[in-house]
């Protein structure tokens, strides 16, 4: 079977590798080992060769820095890259026969280019949907309602309008896909509630690289009380976290928080940290290598993840694999995936006081060994091989 994949991702030298990117890298390793022939279009610098995925790769550069121009820059990059990908794919699909067009993420540059190729080639289109920006799978998904959610999170009028428009374009394109692989039942319900036919929605799940994470060892003490890993953006609750940490510091003056990751709001984050006088308590690390990231996570006492939207929560699963207890927002996907874990503590979405109180309770626990054991045991249930096999079954069903 030959698959043509559109794999847009942020520049790995500028921001951390996200959950969608990790999923595609890990499953691609297994799919290529099983004999799937893949041609992948991705931005330069690429991720696949960097992580040892053996397939044909066509790299296209991005020409605008998203960190400099923020969300406006992000949308410009998305549209320009999608246009270039469409043009670049025309000679590819005319020179050889493919069986499926595959988009490993439901962001617009992946969807727009993959949908164009699908329409031109008439090949079946399969998309992996990682999350949709809805507080509830059954929530009001009108334009005004979603726009209000973005405004409530703290985005300005223009960015809220752009993000809401992107949501509706995404939903419209997903309705035309032959298959949507979703990572959780919550995401599946959200798609079905937004008009995607149930027969085209398949739950594929996610995995965790336990052995890889275990290869990085903690040496020395734990200098950080809390750690956050993820994209530095408002919907990840990063500003709620800083406000909550301000309250944590009022109770424990030496409490230290480490923020790992980058994104469009990183400069605003540093400004807020300085405004609150938390320079000695909050360290904004930015992006770093896997070795440094997992080592630093293990050098922390609690993982704090106040995200508003998640489709599965790979960052949470990796924190558990590091042996950390987790404080996170009680959103449908995280409750679905991690609700059975005794070391995951849920707080109401956007409630700064509850985040601070939950963090302090964890930090004040005397014996945390049982939490570490519970975390590691829970993470072991998620395996990339099962995820890849499930994806392959779904893709093969489109070819028959």
Number of C-alpha atoms within 10 A of each C-alpha: 13 15 17 25 23 30 27 30 22 24 18 17 11 16 21 24 22 17 19 21 18 19 23 19 19 22 23 20 20 19 18 14 12 12 10 16 17 21 19 20 21 24 22 16 17 21 22 22 13 9 12 12 20 14 16 14 18 17 17 18 14 20 11 14 15 21 18 13 13 16 19 16 16 17 19 17 20 22 15 14 23 23 15 14 27 18 14 16 19 14 10 14 14 10 9 8 14 19 19 23 25 28 27 23 25 24 23 19 24 25 28 24 27 29 27 18 24 20 13 12 17 13 20 20 26 27 27 26 26 25 24 21 20 23 19 17 22 14 13 14 20 12 13 11 14 23 21 17 18 21 16 12 17 14 18 11 12 12 18 20 19 14 18 23 15 15 21 16 14 17 17 14 16 26 17 16 20 19 25 29 24 26 26 25 21 25 27 26 17 21 24 17 16 20 12 22 17 14 10 18 24 20 20 22 23 28 26 23 17 20 10 11 19 14 11 17 14 16 10 7 9 14 14 21 21 26 25 25 27 24 23 26 20 21 20 20 22 25 23 23 23 22 17 20 27 22 18 23 18 10 13 13 12 13 20 21 28 23 24 23 23 23 23 21 18 21 16 14 20 15 13 16 21 13 10 11 12 18 15 13 21 23 17 20 13 19 22 18 12 14 13 13 19 23 19 21 25 25 22 24 23 27 29 30 25 28 23 21 22 23 27 27 23 20 17 27 27 23 25 30 27 28 29 31 31 29 24 26 25 19 23 21 23 24 19 15 20 21 15 10 18 14 25 23 20 21 20 14 19 19 14 21 16 17 28 24 17 19 24 20 9 19 17 10 9 7 8 17 11 12 21 19 17 20 26 21 14 19 23 16 10 16 15 19 17 16 20 24 16 18 21 17 10 20 24 13 10 15 11 6
